[in-house]
């Protein structure tokens, strides 16, 4: 009887330790997220507190359940060995949680302060962190064993039990609050349809930072895009297309949702789609029509699930998303709210990726470093800085990635929707190969060199040729809708004309649109071709309607960048901490004809500039005066729920183009 009572007290202590370790783990991760730019930056303080207290509930309940499974059978056993084994196994549960928390703490500290961590230890070097995990696990077990022994001797475990139960009750209350707030939007796709007039395969191939004025398809003096020029002759070419966001994440989100960044608040990673916007998008509509969807982009900056684009792609960046995954996510959202579920997902992903990397199971995908260094492992991969030719493994990277695309297409009995975001033209340095044409014999000694940029565009054109040619061999070439586009202009600009070309199985051939269009028009155009009416929540216009107003205002945003520098030769972009009233947005612009009016929100400055190379310029008398442009921009902010009281009016005005006369007030 005495032994059984002691085992029960040991179980009680281990339960307390498990609960406390769970809350410590969640608290440290929560502090990491709230003190750096993250999806929580765009949340209110109360929502952040809900995430803090509601998140531990599921993990604590799971730890407690596992503890009972391990310990309860041994309570009825009179033998010492099974009891000792069950006690050791029970203590291992909080010890593992504590070890993982310490592992993340060490990794966060070393990477933040010294710029090295588990993801910078490549190959066999990663086993250093694998050994660290084992050391921390042993330390945690010994440390908690000592605490358990002291608590059992002191008899204070009862007080701590009440504290642990109190924490769980607080979490239950906040989980209920999260549950009550989770019903504020419908997870069903509003505007979805069950049938379409036609269901062609859909292939979107997007470059990164592509300027139309460097493409021969748009009249550039060098033949940088011979294949795309041929494609344009078979389809619809937009002469003056513009982005709705200066970053890949904001641009891709607006392209897929057909909604402006000022409406979704998805401007720059780690901004995410929230609420109903998470379920309202083109890939979601296509899935209801029976399409199988594939995305190849880059994690963190353009991945649909990193952007919280729910029920969108069956496969994204080599990760499968099944009906079971979606059902489990939806259930958690219904119970805890969307932000808590997203936080849980990121916690699982962060520790999972690091453990797999540390033990050499799967290398971590360091998207930030790859993009910042213009060093993409996969399709459209730029070469490493410094001008050295890509190694053998680097040359094989793109075919390996494309193999997964072709495999997905072959396995799809249903029509497919494939979105490819290629990084070869990203910059500031570009791919160096022995076959360079325009930069042959040169050394890439500076950033953004035109000759190397043109070669990167030529390489992009060749990739498009290979992709389209390969798909036409395996699929019906007369039943594929092809879209060629980009996310933003070079150097993350919003004042450059961008490529936008549609090639329809049956549709306009050799047609050109001179009026201003935007990436926001891509989704409505595709839906129109399928014979589907645009949902009420989707902005933009179908380019098949033939009714594009040349004076239609096109809104575009630029993210708020704190600054940039270089660490060990790698470009490092520092994103300013998002904060009210404009969060990630630094500039709001509106395009009218060939004129761009940009409002610098932090300076209350209006910048008026002219789009170079615009093919349908307007007369000065047709343009907005300063007061009208100012009113249009501020009204747009107010209509979308932004607090504009910090903007000083009237605005200061800047005309960087000397050819523009000051607009009258």
Order of alpha helices (4+ residues) and beta strands (2+ residues): alpha-alpha-alpha-alpha-alpha-beta-alpha-beta-beta-alpha-alpha-alpha-beta-beta-beta-alpha-alpha-alpha-alpha-alpha-beta-alpha-beta-beta-beta-beta-alpha-beta-beta-beta-beta-beta-beta-alpha-beta
